[in-house]
Amino acid sequence: MDTIREWWGAIMAATGLGIWLVRLEGSSKTALREVARLEKQLDADRQAISETRKEQNEMLREMRADIKRLLERSGPARD
């Protein structure tokens, strides 16, 4: 019984350290899952932005062609 009283502080410290390590592991796993989720979301966002940019470029190409046709119809430029 005296041995337990002597080592009580060390036993409690070791137990506390073990619990802290288990919680740390759980937190790190949660963080890694969140990072993976955010990476997937970022990839999806990049893909969506790329598609939107392609659509906008096509629309601008069409608008330039329309403006060019309108300018050609209006005749020569007057100074």
C-alpha positions as CSV (number, residue, x, y, z in Angstrom):
1,M,0.0,0.0,0.0
2,D,2.9,2.4,0.8
3,T,4.3,1.7,-2.7
4,I,1.1,2.9,-4.3
5,R,1.1,6.1,-2.2
6,E,4.8,6.7,-3.2
7,W,4.1,6.3,-6.9
8,W,0.6,7.8,-6.9
9,G,1.7,11.0,-8.6
10,A,3.7,9.1,-11.3
11,I,0.8,6.7,-11.9
12,M,-1.6,9.6,-12.3
13,A,0.8,11.5,-14.6
14,A,1.3,8.4,-16.8
15,T,-2.5,7.9,-16.9
16,G,-3.0,11.5,-17.8
17,L,-0.4,11.3,-20.5
18,G,-2.0,8.2,-22.0
19,I,-5.4,9.8,-22.1
20,W,-3.9,13.0,-23.7
21,L,-2.1,10.9,-26.4
22,V,-5.4,9.1,-27.2
23,R,-7.2,12.4,-27.6
24,L,-4.4,13.9,-29.6
25,E,-4.5,10.9,-32.0
26,G,-8.3,11.4,-32.4
27,S,-7.9,15.1,-33.1
28,S,-5.2,14.5,-35.7
29,K,-7.3,11.9,-37.5
30,T,-10.2,14.4,-37.5
31,A,-8.0,17.1,-38.9
32,L,-6.6,14.8,-41.6
33,R,-10.2,13.9,-42.7
34,E,-11.1,17.6,-42.8
35,V,-8.0,18.4,-44.9
36,A,-8.9,15.6,-47.3
37,R,-12.4,16.9,-47.6
38,L,-11.2,20.4,-48.2
39,E,-8.8,19.2,-50.9
40,K,-11.6,17.4,-52.7
41,Q,-13.8,20.6,-52.5
42,L,-10.9,22.7,-53.8
43,D,-10.4,20.4,-56.7
44,A,-14.2,20.5,-57.5
45,D,-14.1,24.3,-57.2
46,R,-11.1,24.5,-59.6
47,Q,-12.9,22.3,-62.1
48,A,-16.1,24.4,-61.9
49,I,-14.1,27.7,-62.3
50,S,-12.2,26.2,-65.3
51,E,-15.5,25.3,-67.0
52,T,-17.0,28.7,-66.3
53,R,-13.9,30.4,-67.7
54,K,-14.2,28.3,-70.9
55,E,-17.9,29.3,-71.2
56,Q,-17.1,33.0,-70.7
57,N,-14.3,32.9,-73.2
58,E,-16.6,31.4,-75.8
59,M,-19.2,34.0,-75.1
60,L,-16.6,36.8,-75.5
61,R,-15.4,35.2,-78.7
62,E,-19.0,35.3,-80.0
63,M,-19.4,38.9,-78.9
64,R,-16.2,40.0,-80.6
65,A,-17.3,38.3,-83.8
66,D,-20.8,40.0,-83.6
67,I,-19.2,43.4,-83.0
68,K,-16.8,42.9,-85.9
69,R,-19.8,42.0,-88.2
70,L,-21.7,45.1,-87.0
71,L,-18.7,47.3,-87.7
72,E,-18.2,45.8,-91.1
73,R,-21.9,46.5,-92.0
74,S,-21.8,50.1,-90.9
75,G,-19.3,50.8,-93.6
76,P,-16.0,52.5,-93.6
77,A,-15.0,54.6,-90.7
78,R,-15.6,58.3,-91.0
79,D,-12.9,60.8,-89.9
